Amino acid sequence: MGTSAKRRLIHVVVVISLLLVGSSLPAAGASVSIPRKYTDAARIMGDWLVDHIDPVLVSWATPWDLGRTDSTISFYGVKQLAMLSGITGDSIYRDAAQRVADSWISKAFIRSQDEVAEWTWAYDGKIGKLTWTDDEFAKARGAFVSGGWAEKDGHEWVRSAEVPFCAGVVKPLSALLALGGEYSEEIDLLAGWLRSDLEHKKPCSGDSPFCAYMTCQTY
C-alpha cells in the first residue's frame, strides 16, 4: 500500500459515512430506501477499506506515519464497515470490521493494571514501561489508547501514552455499538468510563474552565 493510497483513507471513511448515515436518517415510522447509486459507491469504498487493512497493524496506517495506526481512523473504519454490512447484508464488511476491532481490543484496550504493566509505551520522547498510581489508572481504565506502532525504535507494539476522550472512549464506543452484542463486555467498560467521576478526569487548557470532553457530547 503506497503513501498516496494511505492518504485516501480519511476521505474514503468520510464519504462512506455521508453515503450511509446521510441516506439512512428517516422520519419517525418511515422506511429507508437508499438509491442504488449510493450503495454501489459505498461498496466500492468499503472494498477499498477491506483491501487496505495493513496486515501487520491489523488496522489502517496513519497517512503521516505509515508504521502507526490510531484509534480515530481505526474506529471510524470499523463503524462504517459495520454499517455497510448491515445495509448490504454482505458479511465481508462485518468480518473486516471485527478483525480490526478485535486487534485493537487485544492490544490497546485498558482493562487491568497487571495487563498494561507489560505494555511498552512512547512517552515524553522515550520508549519503555510505565508505572501507574491507582488514581492515574482509574482515569484511563475502560478506554483505548490513542494509537500505536507495530515496531518503533526496535520495540514491538509500542502504545502512545495518551487516552483522549473522543478518540479513546467516544469513537470506539460508537463503533462497537454498531457491531452489536458480542462486544457487550467492552461496551460496558467504555460505558463505565462515562459513568465515572468525570469531574475528576476533566481536562482543561491552562487556566481555562473549558471542559474538553464536553466537545464530544453530540456523539
C-alpha positions, 0 to 999 in steps of 0.5 A: 500500500503506497503513501498516496493510497494511505492518504485516501483513507480519511476521505474514503471513511468520510464519504462512506459515512455521508453515503450511509448515515446521510441516506439512512436518517428517516422520519419517525415510522418511515422506511429507508430506501437508499438509491442504488447509486449510493450503495454501489459507491459505498461498496466500492469504498468499503472494498477499498477499506477491506483491501487496505487493512495493513496486515501487520497493524491489523488496522489502517496506517496513519497517512503521516506515519505509515508504521502507526495506526490510531484509534480515530481512523481505526474506529471510524473504519470499523463503524462504517464497515459495520454499517455497510454490512448491515445495509448490504447484508454482505458479511465481508464488511462485518468480518473486516470490521471485527478483525480490526476491532478485535486487534485493537481490543487485544492490544490497546484496550485498558482493562487491568493494571497487571495487563498494561504493566507489560505494555511498552509505551512512547512517552515524553520522547522515550520508549519503555514501561510505565508505572501507574498510581491507582488514581492515574489508572482509574482515569484511563481504565475502560478506554483505548489508547490513542494509537500505536506502532507495530515496531518503533525504535526496535520495540514491538507494539509500542502504545502512545501514552495518551487516552483522549476522550473522543478518540479513546472512549467516544469513537470506539464506543460508537463503533462497537455499538454498531457491531452489536452484542458480542462486544457487550463486555467492552461496551460496558467498560467504555460505558463505565468510563462515562459513568465515572467521576468525570469531574475528576478526569476533566481536562482543561487548557491552562487556566481555562474552565473549558471542559474538553470532553464536553466537545464530544457530547453530540456523539 
